[in-house]
Amino acid sequence: MSTFNFKTIGVFVGPQKPEALAVVTDLHVWCQNREIKLIEIGVETNQAHDESIELPEEIDLLVVLGGDGTMLGAARLMGNRQVPVLGVNFGWLGYLTEFTLGELFLALDKLSEGELSIDRRMLLDIILTREGKVVATHRALNDAVINHAAPVRMIELECYIDDMFVNRFRADGMIIATPTGSTAYSLSAGGPIVHPGMSAIMITPICPHMLSNRPVVVRGESVVELVFKRAIDGLMLTIDGQQGMNLMPHDRVTAKRSKVTFDLIRPTNRNYFEVLRTKLKWGGV
């Protein structure tokens, strides 16, 4: 850990979080007292999912006020930048927004003194190819999910890893997840919990037709490809539960590790397993 000198802070507010506006006011005061510039991002519109919002170039720290969904929206703003992010949860403790409101300003002080660490989370580049042409590229912090908008029919897809054929799946859908996303949709579909510090990709079928079709964990440097020989109406590719696009027959979805990471500031008084115990209610917590 080293001293972190930030000159410009961005604050990003989740949708439907009017109580966060008072915190933004307090944050302005804190910054003024330290001659730090504060830039509000999406605060006036209060729309964390607004595609028109961009991350200003001069920001060297982003404070996110909301929940894990807001943090996923913030991750989408980053592009190829690696700006450290401090997430403040306004409800229950989050997997990504681990600081409470009461810890915000103390955390900022500790960060400037080099007493907090940065957790570099793996991201996935998701590429949709149609008829040999790339038609969409997105970046996922949690996962890419293929399923029907109305889950009433099974889908059929072929899975390849590093150009090697793995299996032909029949299932309600498929999840390609990062270690961070292993505690999201993948977990509810029966996938494993993978420590976020690992370099790995999870491939989790959703309600597979064959019970022998189990989740697979591959090395993070692998290239995962899903090919749809048949794609009926309503088949969707969704990134982090926020961005969706329709799939067509013979479309190819490719997932590979991104060259950049999502840099999450971690509290020193709380570790990953404490968050797991709290969120999953292990041991009756």
Helices and strands as residue ranges (DSSP letters): E 8-13, H 20-32, E 37-41, E 61-66, H 68-77, E 85-89, E 99-100, G 101-103, H 104-112, E 117-130, E 133-140, E 143-148, E 155-161, E 164-171, E 173-177, G 180-183, H 185-188, E 200-206, E 216-219, E 223-227, E 235-239, E 243-246, E 252-266, H 272-280, G 282-284
